[in-house]
């Protein structure tokens, strides 16, 4: 295997605030951004590995600086020295430098940066093996998978031995489930019609277009003015009909009692779930909302900082849907452990995909989950937003409301060189047109 000779970290930003793509009650005008990592190697082919973590504009430079500070953990190392024990490597990058760990620990900017580095290693490994990442993971034996994980702080509810047994129970059906995915794809929902900053006319048009394209699950952003939320829900329910599935996402803006009151008003539209109804750190608050909202599922996880918080959300019976984010956790290693924790508690995983590159990432995680961990699609639906995929060499493919299985080697996260150059902040051409830098 090659040696990683150099780590490059770039500040890449897309001016999505100009069209209010991605707007919600908490984040009124985001600029979708990536701390983008490239691992250069001494492979004769010039093979590289790519990884990113997602931010929404200002502060991406801080995340870039954090990723650069971690680059010494992989620079100069052979890939084999990492992949021979990925669990040990993950603990080294999380805890090997106690001074850097202090900045979290295992949360915040330093954890976001860790995800970019760790996921770049996974991308490189999958490319070396000539497999898409989901396939690299699915082809591992249960023993190999468990060696990729660090069970520290969660072994009170899931030990390595228990995880091994879970994976062994699913092993016999892996081939048939893989074939089913190839034939049918993975079920998805669209957020693209429901951004808070869109006009009612645009929401209606996008909902109709979505139905024509085969979508049956739609997500609406809520949490602004309640009466406006009701009007938009009326529009979406009118357009998708009673048989369509509607989800709602408050993006953390409500207090616990406020969330319960508002969702009781919105319950008439039969939402499948309310996502991030309150602070993402409030485990007991989510549990209280779930207890008092009869018939509406509670979903959260895109801002859940680490496996320990997921463990507690699951222990507390606080969520019906686990929305893991592979770029906010410490990369795929930690995300896979959360898949196992969720399976242990019988909670379906519906990963977060609202951000540049996240849809590309989560298709691999969910397909692996179905094949090797959960063995089920019940209650599972994968987020899709239709923004910025054109900037990736191997973008997601969605047909009739289903993700198609990616076939190219790697994690689908490599960007076109021209896209990187155009959106490099602040020198790229996309930012020379910006007349209002104070709004970034």
Buried (B, 14 or more C-beta within 10 A) or exposed (E): BBBBEEBBBBBBBBBBBBEBBBBBBBBEBBBBBBBBBBBBBEBEEEBBBBBBBBBBBEEBBBBBBBBBBBBEBBBEBBBEBBBEEBBEBBBBBBBEBEEBBEBBBBBBBBBBBBBBBBBBBBBBBBBBBEBBBBBBBBBBEBEEBBBBBBBEEBBEBBEBEBBBEBBEEBEEEBEEBBEBBEEEBBBBBBBBBBBBBBEEEEBBBBBEBBBEEEBBBBBBBBBBEBEEBBEBBEBBBEBBEEEBBBBBBBBBBBEBEBBBEBBEEBBEBBBBBBBBBBBBEBBEBBBBBBEBBEEBBBBBBBBBBBBBBBBBBBBBBBBBBBBBBBBBBBBBBBBBBBBBBBBBBEBBBBBBBBBBBBBBBBBBBBBBBBBBBBBBBEBBBBBBBBBBBEBBBBBBBBEEBBBBBBEBBBBBBBBEEEBBBBBBBEEBEBBEEBEEEEEB
